[in-house]
Amino acid sequence: MELLTPTGALLLSDYAQAYGPMPPMRVGRTGYGAGSRDVPGRPNVLRAILGEAEGAAAGDVVTVIETEIDDMNPQLCGPLLERLLSAGAHDVYYTPVFMKKNRPGTLLTVIAPPDARERLTAAIFRESTTIGVRYRDMQRECLDREVVSVHTPAGPVRIKVARRNGAVLNASPEFDDCLRLANASTLSVKEIQAAATKAWLEAQGT
C-alpha cells in the first residue's frame, strides 16, 4: 500500500538533504497530523518540528553495531574482524566482558557507515555464533588528515599529519614504513621513527 502521499514525497525531495538523528536545534514549533488510514501496529501520525540550528555538531554520522559472544571458538575472531573490515567497516574491536552465569565473553564492536549496517550485520550472523545484534547512530568528529613523505638515512618514511582548523595536532611516522626500513638496515624501529619525526620537524622549520 502507499505509505507516502505525493505531497509528502515532494516535501522530502525538495527540502531534505540528509537522513539521521535530529540535529541540535532550538525548537520553535511542533505540529502533528493524523492520517485517515489505520495501519496495524504502526501509528499513522506525522510529526514536523520547526527550529533554529544551535551549536550544530561538526563531523558525520556513523553506526555502531555491537553484540556479546560467549560460545565461539576464539580462532574465528580473526577471520571475522578481517571480513568486517573488508566489507566496509571503519573499525572493529573486541572487549573482554563477563556475561550471564559468570561466563567470560567478548563484546564485538563495529563502527561503520550507516549504509553498510545491513551488509555488516549479515556478515556478523554468518561468521559468528551470535543470535542478535544492536545498533545505534552516533555523531563523530575526525581531524583532517594528510600523508607526506620525508627522507631519512634509511629511506623515505610517510608521516601522517592530523590538523584541526588548520593547526597541526599530531604528526606520526607510518609504523609499517619504519618496520620495513629497520628490517633492511642495522637501525631499530624507534631510531627510524625518531629520524622521521626529526626530518618532518626540520621541514616545518621547527
C-alpha positions, 0 to 999 in steps of 0.5 A: 500500500502507499505509505507516502502521499505525493505531497509528502514525497515532494516535501522530502525531495525538495527540502531534505538533504540528509537522513539521521538523528535530529540535529541540535536545534532550538525548537520553535514549533511542533505540529502533528497530523493524523492520517485517515488510514489505520495501519496495524501496529504502526501509528499513522501520525506525522510529526514536523518540528520547526527550529533554529540550528544551535551549536550544530555538531561538526563531523558525520554520522556513523553506526555502531553495531555491537553484540556479546559472544560467549560460545565461539571458538576464539580462532574465528575472531580473526577471520571475522574482524578481517571480513568486517573490515573488508566489507566496509567497516571503519573499525572493529574491536573486541572487549573482554566482558563477563556475561550471564552465569559468570561466563567470560565473553567478548563484546564485538564492536563495529563502527561503520557507515550507516549504509553498510549496517545491513551488509555488516550485520549479515556478515556478523550472523554468518561468521559468528555464533551470535543470535542478535545484534544492536545498533545505534547512530552516533555523531563523530568528529575526525581531524583532517588528515594528510600523508607526506613523505620525508627522507631519512638515512634509511629511506623515505618514511610517510608521516601522517599529519592530523590538523584541526582548523588548520593547526597541526595536532599530531604528526606520526611516522607510518609504523609499517614504513619504519618496520620495513626500513629497520628490517633492511638496515642495522637501525631499530624501529624507534631510531627510524621513527625518531629520524622521521619525526626529526626530518618532518620537524626540520621541514616545518622549520621547527 
